[in-house]
Structure formats: C-alpha cells, structure tokens
Amino acid sequence: MAVVAGAILVCLPLQSGLQAVFLPMTLGVGVVGVLSWYLHRPWRSFQQGIIDGVSQVSIAVLILLLIGALVGVWIQGGVIPTLIHYGLRILSPSLFLPSAFVVCLIMSLVMGSSYGTIGTVGLALVGMAVALGAHVPTTAGAVLCGAYFGDKMSPLSDTTNIAAAVGDADLFRHIRSMMYTTIPAAIITLVLFFLVGRRAGSLELTEMQPMMEGIGNQWNISYIHFLPVLLMLGMALRRVGTLLLLFIGVVVGGAWAAVFQSGSLADVFVAATIGYQSTSGVASVDQVLTRGGMTSMQAVIILVILAGALGGAMNATGVFAALVEGLARWIKSTGTLIVAVLTSAYFVILLTGNQALGIILVGQVFLPVFKSRGIDRVVLTRSLEDSATLGAPLVPWGAAGGVCSALLGVPTTQYLPFMWFAFLVPVFSIIYGFTGFAVWREGQPIVKAEIELD
C-alpha cells in the first residue's frame, strides 16, 4: 500500500490527468501479487481476486460507455444546447449556483444516477457558467453536490442498494436513517452556494449573448428538445434500470439528431463513438459542446478496471480485512466506532478509488461489531454512505473522480474545495455518534433518535 501511495505521489507531477495513476495502480497489483506469494497464498486465489474485482466494475464500464454515447448524441440532437440556451434566459447570476445544486439534486434523486445527471444537466450547467461568467470549478462543485445527494438518497441508486444489502437492512429504513445526516448538510450547502452566488450578480455577462447566438446558429432550438429529458425522468420514476435507461436515452438522442438537426446516420454514429465536434466559431460554445463519445471515456474505463483489479487483489490477500479488524479492536465508544467506519471507508477508496469496495468490505467487517453492541445496522449503512459514496468523487485517481472530471472538463483538484456537501455529511455523522442523537438500538423505531452512549 505504501508503494502504491508513493508511486502515485511520484507520478502525479510527471504527467497530468488520469494517466498519471495508471502505472502506480498497475505496480500496486504487482506488489500485492508479490505479497500474496510471500504469504504463501495460492496463486489462483490472487488471480481470482483480480477477476472478481474486475467483474464487479463491469457494469460500471458499460454505464460509462453509454454515458459517453449519450453526451455525444444529446449534444448533436440539440438537447444539451437547448438546456443551456433556455437556462441562460431563465436563471439569474445571483441564483445560479444554488439553482444548479437544486436542479442536479432533483434530477439525480429521480434518476438514481449521479453520472447520468452530471453528463446531461450538469454539463449544460457548466456551459451556462461559462456564459454567465461564473466560476466554473464552483459550478462543478454545485453540480456534483446535487448529483451525489441523489446518488446517496435515491432508492434507485446502486450505492444505496449495496449499502442496505451489506448491512442486511431494509432499504427504506436505511434511507430514512440517512436523512438525519444528509438533509441538514444539504441545507447548509444550499445556503453556502447562495451566499457565494450573490457575488455573481454584479458580473458583466460578456459571453452570454455570443454564446446564445452561437448555439442558435448551429442547432435548431425548441422546447420540444426537453422531451428526451422528461422521458428519462419518467422512466426513472418507473424504476427502469440504469443500463436500459441510458440505452433508450442514446437511441432517442440519435433519433432527435436525425429528425430535428438533419443529422445523417453516419453523423450520429460519429457523435456516439468519438464525440460531437462543435464548429460554431464561438470559443465558449465550442469549448463546452465539443465532447462526448464512447472513446472519450477510455481513460476513465482503464482507471475503473485497474481500481477493480487492485481492490480485488488486496481483498483476496486479506490486507484490508486485517487492517480494519485490527482497528475495530481498539474501539471503546459509539462515537469512535462511527469514526472507525468512516476512516476505514476513506482508507479503502483512497487506495483503490472504488466506492463499492469501500462499502462492501468495511460493511462486512463492522456489521458484527454493531450487532454485538446492539446498535441498529442502519447506523452502519448510513455511515458507509456518508463516507464511501460521498468521498469517491474527491479522489483524483479514483473512478468517480475520473468520471466527474472527464464529463465536466474540470480537474478533480479544482472542484474539490467546493464539495461542501461531501465534507459536511460526515461531520454530522460524527457528532451524532458522540452525542447519541440519531443512533438507535436494534429494533428501535427510527423516530426515537437517542440511545445512551457506552
């Protein structure tokens, strides 16, 4: 683990972007292999660990490919340009940041997908930020805070269901438990974006009119282009699976490009595979709307596969379990127990960049501890999401951080200081752990929120 961390620190200054961590993570897999051999573990178990780790992220790879295609065809079809065009006409600069947070919060809550929200509405909001003269990294922070609210709270989200399943908890009891940490943090985050956004009211909107004209010259803009967004929201409410939801979105986007933007079948294929190339002549338009395509996600996909391989290898050798179990033996109180869960989940995603592994592994290790202390398992599942789910986009070499950066065109290190929601939620989790508020005994109704501390 020290080798992986050290190699990342050495390679980051040598190369920019996600590629800087490819070699360190590959070296990490090799080091774990040497450790497995040194510990006389069967080589087959090490190889099977890699296979299991990569298989766990296979669905994520398909989702990333579909999101890349969706972004490309939705730009070509005029859907994302329309969102930007009308958004610029409706949103005022002073309310832009809190509006971006709320819009992405609602979209992600309904869709259950942070990536789908970021690649569609989130991308449009970044385009509006360019035109409004708003600070783009702050806008990216608002988009991601809203998107990860839904990723954490939606019953359709994969992380929400994984956390509940690991803790053997009822899904909706798990969601009700998360409200105690998530909603206060969301309110504070909204207030912070409102206060920061008020300064934007005095900006000279020099890019707004040229950008609207550039979009209008290149695409046919109409209210009808809101229909694909409404269709996806409607299907999400009917609990259509993420893969099918994104696939239908790509098909509809391709049809939209052909019917409303006079795109040929070849143009649609190009936009879906290698992305859309904007040629409006307006720098801000071409900068924001030249993107998408399956190939644009290749660096992120490589990172996801390497993270899965590294996590699977480390899991197979028992490295994580030994460390986390050692930490669990030093726990004296409920507060320190919750801190240990949060710390362990952060530790896993920092090393592997894999939020699912952080939830699954840490949940499996700490579930017996919560049972032995008589603490409701939804306190554990809530703590897993308070840390692993929200911490994932903060790791520059992690899968989630790579996806967010690639979709929005903003480096992780630039939007990280504005991820206030991700920082606030675990603060409430720790406070509750030490005060006993919203920490229940096994079988106790969630509305009764206090227990006595150890």
C-alpha positions in Angstrom: 0.0 0.0 0.0 2.9 2.3 0.8 4.4 1.5 -2.6 1.1 2.4 -4.4 0.7 5.7 -2.5 4.4 6.6 -3.0 4.2 5.8 -6.7 1.1 8.0 -7.1 2.8 10.9 -5.4 5.9 10.5 -7.7 3.9 10.1 -10.9 1.4 12.9 -10.5 3.9 15.7 -11.1 5.3 13.8 -14.1 2.1 13.5 -16.1 -1.2 15.3 -15.9 -4.7 13.8 -16.0 -5.8 10.3 -15.1 -2.9 8.7 -17.0 -0.7 9.7 -14.1 -2.1 7.0 -11.9 -2.2 4.1 -14.4 1.4 2.9 -13.8 1.2 3.3 -9.9 -2.0 1.3 -9.8 -0.6 -1.4 -12.1 2.5 -1.5 -9.8 0.2 -1.9 -6.9 -1.4 -5.0 -8.4 2.1 -6.4 -8.9 3.2 -5.6 -5.3 0.1 -7.3 -3.9 1.0 -10.3 -6.1 4.4 -10.4 -4.5 2.9 -10.1 -1.0 0.5 -12.9 -1.8 3.4 -15.1 -2.9 5.4 -14.2 0.2 2.4 -15.1 2.5 2.2 -18.5 0.7 -1.3 -17.8 -0.5 -2.5 -19.9 -3.5 -1.7 -18.0 -6.7 -5.1 -19.0 -8.0 -6.8 -17.1 -5.2 -4.8 -14.0 -6.2 -5.8 -14.3 -9.8 -9.4 -15.0 -8.8 -9.4 -11.9 -6.7 -8.4 -9.8 -9.7 -11.1 -11.5 -11.8 -13.7 -10.8 -9.1 -12.6 -7.2 -8.7 -12.8 -6.5 -12.4 -16.1 -8.3 -12.7 -17.6 -6.1 -10.0 -16.9 -3.0 -12.2 -18.0 -4.5 -15.5 -21.5 -2.9 -15.2 -19.8 0.4 -14.4 -17.8 0.1 -17.6 -21.0 -0.4 -19.7 -22.6 2.6 -17.9 -19.6 4.8 -18.8 -19.7 3.8 -22.4 -23.4 4.6 -22.6 -22.9 7.9 -20.9 -20.2 8.8 -23.4 -22.5 8.0 -26.2 -25.4 9.8 -24.5 -23.4 13.0 -24.2 -22.4 13.0 -27.8 -25.8 12.3 -29.3 -27.6 14.7 -26.9 -25.3 17.5 -28.0 -25.8 16.6 -31.6 -29.5 16.3 -31.2 -29.8 19.8 -29.6 -30.9 18.6 -26.2 -28.0 19.9 -24.1 -27.6 23.1 -26.2 -31.3 23.7 -25.6 -30.9 23.3 -21.9 -28.0 25.8 -22.0 -30.0 28.3 -24.2 -33.1 28.4 -22.1 -31.2 28.2 -18.9 -29.3 31.4 -19.7 -32.7 33.1 -20.3 -34.2 32.0 -17.1 -31.5 31.8 -14.4 -30.1 35.0 -12.9 -26.4 35.0 -12.0 -27.1 35.6 -8.3 -29.2 32.4 -8.1 -27.3 30.3 -10.5 -25.2 28.3 -8.0 -28.0 27.3 -5.6 -30.2 26.6 -8.7 -27.5 24.3 -10.1 -27.3 22.4 -6.8 -31.1 22.0 -6.5 -31.7 21.0 -10.2 -29.0 18.3 -10.0 -30.3 17.2 -6.6 -33.8 16.6 -8.0 -32.5 15.1 -11.3 -30.2 12.6 -9.5 -32.8 11.7 -6.9 -35.3 10.8 -9.6 -32.7 9.0 -11.9 -30.7 7.4 -9.2 -27.6 8.1 -11.2 -25.0 10.7 -10.4 -23.2 10.0 -13.7 -26.3 10.4 -15.8 -27.1 13.7 -14.1 -23.6 15.0 -14.4 -23.2 14.1 -18.1 -26.5 15.8 -19.1 -27.9 18.5 -16.9 -24.5 19.0 -15.2 -22.7 19.6 -18.5 -25.4 22.1 -19.5 -25.0 24.0 -16.2 -21.2 24.2 -16.7 -21.9 25.7 -20.2 -24.2 28.3 -18.5 -21.4 29.1 -16.0 -19.1 29.9 -18.9 -21.7 32.3 -20.4 -22.7 33.9 -17.1 -19.1 34.5 -16.1 -19.5 32.3 -13.0 -16.5 30.4 -11.5 -16.6 27.1 -13.3 -14.9 24.9 -10.5 -17.5 26.3 -8.1 -20.3 25.4 -10.5 -18.8 21.9 -10.9 -18.9 21.7 -7.1 -22.6 22.7 -7.0 -23.4 20.2 -9.8 -21.6 17.3 -8.0 -23.0 18.1 -4.6 -26.5 17.9 -6.0 -25.8 14.8 -8.1 -24.3 12.9 -5.2 -27.2 13.8 -2.9 -29.4 11.7 -5.3 -26.7 9.0 -5.6 -26.8 8.7 -1.8 -30.5 9.0 -1.2 -32.3 7.6 -4.2 -33.9 4.1 -3.9 -32.8 3.6 -7.5 -29.1 4.2 -6.8 -26.7 1.3 -6.8 -24.7 2.5 -3.8 -27.9 2.9 -1.8 -28.9 -0.6 -2.5 -25.4 -2.0 -2.0 -25.1 -0.4 1.4 -28.5 -1.7 2.6 -27.7 -5.2 1.3 -24.3 -5.3 3.0 -25.9 -4.3 6.3 -28.9 -6.7 5.8 -31.1 -3.6 6.3 -34.4 -2.6 4.9 -33.8 -0.2 2.0 -36.2 2.5 3.1 -35.2 2.3 6.8 -31.7 2.9 5.5 -32.8 5.9 3.5 -34.7 7.3 6.5 -31.6 6.9 8.6 -29.5 8.8 6.1 -31.9 11.8 6.2 -30.6 12.7 9.6 -27.1 13.4 8.3 -27.9 14.3 4.7 -30.7 16.8 4.9 -29.0 19.2 7.4 -25.8 19.1 5.3 -27.8 19.8 2.1 -29.5 22.8 3.7 -26.1 24.3 4.8 -24.7 23.5 1.4 -27.6 25.4 -0.3 -27.0 28.4 1.9 -23.3 28.4 1.2 -23.9 28.3 -2.6 -26.5 31.1 -2.2 -24.0 33.3 -0.3 -21.2 32.7 -2.8 -23.6 33.1 -5.8 -24.7 36.5 -4.6 -21.4 37.9 -5.7 -22.1 36.9 -9.3 -25.0 39.4 -9.6 -22.6 42.2 -10.5 -20.7 40.3 -13.2 -20.8 41.7 -16.8 -22.3 38.9 -18.9 -20.0 39.4 -21.8 -20.1 35.8 -23.0 -23.9 35.3 -22.6 -25.2 36.8 -25.8 -22.5 35.5 -28.1 -22.9 32.0 -26.7 -26.7 32.1 -27.2 -26.2 33.3 -30.8 -23.6 30.6 -31.4 -25.9 27.9 -30.1 -28.8 29.3 -32.1 -26.8 29.3 -35.3 -25.6 25.7 -35.0 -28.7 24.0 -33.6 -32.5 24.2 -34.0 -33.5 25.3 -30.5 -37.0 24.4 -29.4 -39.0 23.4 -26.3 -39.5 20.0 -27.9 -35.9 19.2 -27.0 -36.9 18.9 -23.4 -38.9 15.8 -24.2 -35.9 13.4 -24.0 -35.1 14.7 -20.5 -38.7 14.3 -19.4 -38.8 10.8 -21.0 -35.7 9.7 -19.0 -37.2 11.2 -15.8 -40.5 9.4 -16.4 -38.7 6.0 -17.0 -36.6 6.6 -13.9 -39.8 7.1 -11.8 -41.0 3.8 -13.1 -37.7 2.3 -11.9 -36.3 1.4 -15.2 -32.7 0.0 -14.8 -29.8 2.4 -15.3 -28.4 0.5 -18.3 -31.7 0.3 -20.1 -32.4 4.0 -19.2 -29.2 5.2 -20.7 -29.6 2.9 -23.8 -33.0 4.4 -24.5 -31.6 7.8 -24.0 -28.9 7.2 -26.6 -31.4 5.8 -29.1 -33.8 8.8 -28.6 -30.9 11.2 -28.8 -29.8 9.7 -32.1 -33.4 10.0 -33.5 -33.5 13.6 -32.3 -30.3 14.4 -34.1 -31.6 12.8 -37.3 -35.1 14.4 -37.2 -34.6 17.8 -35.7 -30.9 18.6 -36.6 -30.8 17.0 -40.0 -28.0 14.6 -38.9 -27.2 11.6 -41.0 -26.8 8.1 -39.6 -23.1 8.4 -40.0 -23.1 11.7 -38.0 -25.0 10.0 -35.2 -22.5 7.1 -35.1 -19.6 9.6 -35.0 -21.2 11.6 -32.2 -21.9 8.4 -30.2 -18.5 6.8 -30.7 -15.9 9.6 -30.8 -18.0 12.6 -29.7 -19.5 15.7 -31.2 -17.3 18.4 -32.7 -18.8 21.9 -32.3 -17.8 24.3 -35.1 -19.9 27.4 -34.2 -16.9 29.7 -34.3 -17.8 30.9 -30.8 -15.0 29.9 -28.5 -17.2 29.4 -25.4 -19.7 27.2 -27.3 -17.0 25.1 -29.0 -15.2 24.6 -25.7 -18.2 23.4 -23.8 -20.0 21.4 -26.5 -17.1 19.6 -28.2 -17.2 16.4 -26.1 -18.9 13.1 -25.6 -18.5 9.7 -27.3 -17.5 6.3 -26.1 -13.8 6.8 -26.8 -13.8 9.9 -24.6 -14.3 7.6 -21.6 -11.4 5.2 -22.4 -9.0 6.7 -19.8 -11.7 6.5 -17.1 -12.6 3.0 -18.1 -8.9 2.0 -17.8 -8.8 3.6 -14.4 -12.0 1.7 -13.3 -10.6 -1.6 -14.4 -7.3 -1.0 -12.6 -9.1 0.0 -9.5 -11.2 -3.1 -9.7 -8.2 -5.3 -10.2 -6.2 -3.6 -7.3 -9.2 -3.8 -4.9 -9.9 -7.4 -5.8 -6.3 -8.4 -5.3 -6.0 -6.7 -2.0 -9.3 -8.2 -0.9 -8.1 -11.7 -1.9 -4.9 -11.3 0.2 -6.8 -10.2 3.2 -4.9 -7.0 3.6 -7.9 -4.7 4.1 -9.7 -7.1 6.4 -6.7 -7.5 8.7 -6.2 -3.7 9.0 -9.8 -2.9 9.5 -10.3 -5.7 12.0 -7.2 -4.5 13.9 -8.7 -1.0 14.0 -12.1 -2.4 15.3 -10.4 -4.0 18.3 -9.4 -0.5 19.6 -13.0 0.9 19.6 -14.2 2.0 23.0 -17.4 4.0 22.4 -20.2 4.5 19.8 -18.6 7.7 18.6 -15.2 6.1 18.0 -17.0 3.2 16.3 -18.6 5.5 13.7 -15.3 7.4 13.3 -13.6 4.0 12.6 -16.2 3.1 10.0 -15.8 6.5 8.2 -12.0 6.3 8.4 -11.9 2.7 7.1 -14.1 3.5 4.1 -12.0 6.6 3.3 -8.9 4.4 3.6 -10.2 1.9 1.1 -11.3 4.4 -1.5 -8.1 6.3 -1.2 -6.1 3.2 -2.0 -8.4 1.7 -4.7 -10.6 4.5 -5.9 -13.5 2.0 -5.6 -16.5 3.2 -3.6 -18.4 -0.1 -3.9 -15.4 -1.9 -2.4 -15.3 0.6 0.4 -19.0 0.0 1.2 -18.8 -3.8 0.9 -15.6 -4.6 2.7 -15.9 -2.1 5.6 -19.6 -3.1 6.0 -18.8 -6.8 6.2 -16.1 -6.2 8.8 -18.1 -3.8 11.1 -21.5 -5.5 10.9 -20.7 -8.0 13.7 -19.3 -5.1 15.8 -22.6 -3.2 15.5 -24.6 -6.4 16.3 -22.5 -7.2 19.4 -23.2 -3.7 20.7 -26.9 -3.8 19.9 -26.7 -0.8 17.6 -29.2 -0.7 14.7 -27.5 -1.8 11.4 -28.9 1.3 9.6 -26.4 3.4 11.6 -23.7 1.3 10.0 -25.2 1.5 6.5 -25.7 5.3 6.9 -22.0 5.7 7.9 -20.8 3.7 4.9 -22.6 6.0 2.5 -21.7 9.2 4.5 -18.0 8.3 3.7 -17.6 5.9 0.8 -20.3 7.3 -1.5 -19.5 10.9 -0.9 -15.8 10.5 -0.6 -15.4 8.8 -4.0 -15.5 11.9 -6.2 -12.9 13.6 -4.0 -10.1 11.1 -5.0 -8.3 12.4 -8.2 -7.1 8.9 -9.1 -10.4 7.2 -8.2 -13.0 6.0 -10.7 -15.7 8.5 -9.6 -13.2 11.4 -9.5 -12.1 10.5 -13.1 -15.7 10.3 -14.4 -16.7 13.6 -12.9 -13.6 15.4 -14.2 -14.0 13.9 -17.7 -17.7 14.7 -18.0 -17.5 18.3 -16.7 -14.0 19.1 -18.1 -12.9 20.3 -14.6 -9.9 18.6 -12.8 -10.8 17.0 -9.5 -8.3 19.2 -7.6 -10.2 22.3 -8.9 -13.7 21.3 -7.9 -12.7 19.5 -4.6 -12.6 22.7 -2.4 -16.3 23.3 -3.3 -17.6 19.8 -2.5 -19.1 21.2 0.8 -21.8 18.6 0.9 -19.3 15.8 0.9 -17.4 17.4 3.8 -20.5 18.3 5.9 -22.3 15.0 5.9 -19.6 13.0 7.8 -19.4 15.9 10.3 -23.0 15.3 11.3 -22.4 11.6 11.4 -19.5 12.0 13.9 -21.5 14.5 16.0 -24.4 12.1 16.3 -22.0 9.2 17.2 -20.6 11.1 20.2 -23.9 12.7 21.3 -26.2 9.6 20.8 -28.6 11.5 18.6 -30.0 9.5 15.6 -28.2 6.4 16.9 -30.7 3.7 17.6 -30.7 0.4 19.4 -31.5 -2.7 17.3 -35.3 -2.8 16.7 -35.9 0.7 18.0 -38.1 2.9 15.7 -36.1 5.4 13.8 -38.2 8.4 15.0 -36.8 7.8 18.5 -33.3 9.1 17.9 -31.4 8.8 21.2 -29.5 6.0 22.9 -27.2 6.1 25.8 -23.5 6.1 25.0 -21.2 3.4 26.1 
